[in-house]
Amino acid sequence: MVLVDQETNADTTFSYLVPTLPNGSITVAAQRSDSFFPPFAIAHQDGVVPGQTGIALAIPDPATLMFPVAAATGINASTSFSWTGPSTVNVFHVDFGQGASSNSIFVVTQQTQTQLPTFPGTGFGIPAGAAASWSVETHGNYATVNAATASTGMLDSASGSGQPFGPRTTSGTYTQSEVRGFTAQ
C-alpha cells in the first residue's frame, strides 16, 4: 500500500509518520521519470522500520542507446546494437510481434554492445519485415554475469512497474533506457 507519493525536482531530506504494524516493514523508493515513459530509473530500500534513519538512495543513470538509430530498417543478425552506460551487467531486451504472437528476447551481458541472437532449427526469430523494439535494462549493480545469475536470480523487484513487488523483496536498483523501434530484414 502506498503511504506517501511525493514529487520533487531536487535532492531532499524527508521525514514521514507511518503506522507501526506487527511484522510489517516499509519500502522507501526514489525514481527518475516514470516507468511508462522510459528512460526510467529507481532505487529502493526495503525492510525499513518506523523510526529508522540514515536512508540514502542513489538513483543510477539508465543506459543511453547509440546504434541502431530509431526507426532503423534492414536490421539482421549481423547488426551491432550498442549503448553507453555503467560498467555493470546489462539486459538487452527486444520485443516483436503483437498480441498473442508477441515475443521477447533477453540477452544478459557485461558488454555495451551485442547482436541479435539466432536460434537455428527452432523457427524462432524476428521475421523479415517485422517491426520490433529494443532497450537496455539494469537490475542492480552486478559486476559479472555469473554474479547476476546466482540461484536467487537477478531481476530487481521494481523492474517494469516502478513499485517493488514479488517474492524477492530486497533493496536494489533498476533502470530502463529509452525504447527504439526497428524493422527486421
Helices and strands as residue ranges (DSSP letters): E 26-34, E 37-48, E 64-67, E 72-75, E 80-84, E 90-96, G 99-101, E 103-109, E 113-115, E 131-139, H 145-148, E 172-176, E 180-184
